[in-house]
Amino acid sequence: MPVLLIADDHPLFRAALRGAAVDAAPDTRVCEADTFETVLGTLEARSDIDLVLLDLHMPGNHGLAGLAAIRAQFPAVAVALVSANEDPQVIRRALDHGAAGYIPKSAGLEEMRQAIRSVLACEQWLPPALRGPVQRAGSLPQDRDLAGRLASLTAQQFRVLALVAQGLLNKQIADRLDVQERTVKAHLSAIFEKLGARNRTHAGVILRELEIGDPARRLER
């Protein structure tokens, strides 16, 4: 019985995805989250989640950083991104950073069902209309390199990196993660080596390269 986490801050779109999921796989159990913090908390609390449908720009998520965080901390969980952004280069980047699929918010219910069925079957899914443009967009060498470097981090190292990118100091990170400050320093040394970062500022900049603006969302607001 597959377990799916729908992560989106729009209740109506969560309802649409829930309906598509139940239609696609009637025995699917569905849980929901409206912030990225809730996504991570749910994944920490539940080891049975098979797939996350992740809004690219939900509160607390910054483009592909959320995808990278889930892939680093919960590598057994598949992630399909959901977004109004249909830029082929953005989609190509998402796939290069480990997305199992990409579902445009313009997709109809049948396409959503197909996407969920495919990803639950361990297949990569893109909408037919975007497959050609995404293939032509090609991978960026820097994305392939960054994806490999981020994948080399342990789950705790990624947590430290994410907090560094938020501007927290070592003591604040230690308090947040309930570890010793010397442990944070040890993680930072490993992070710098794996990412090829000169210092904590540079490490934060590297992670923020995953941020993606969403013009459509800015217009909505």
CORJO-V136703 format. One record per helix or strand of 2 or more residues. SS is the DSSP state (helix for helix, strand for strand). FROM is the first residue (numbers start at 1). TO is the last residue. If there is no record, write none. Layout:
ss:SS from:FROM to:TO
ss:SS from:FROM to:TO
This chain:
ss:strand from:3 to:7
ss:helix from:11 to:24
ss:strand from:29 to:33
ss:helix from:36 to:45
ss:strand from:51 to:55
ss:helix from:65 to:73
ss:strand from:78 to:83
ss:helix from:88 to:96
ss:strand from:101 to:104
ss:helix from:109 to:120
ss:strand from:125 to:126
ss:helix from:128 to:137
ss:helix from:141 to:151
ss:helix from:155 to:165
ss:helix from:170 to:177
ss:helix from:181 to:195
ss:helix from:200 to:208
ss:helix from:215 to:220
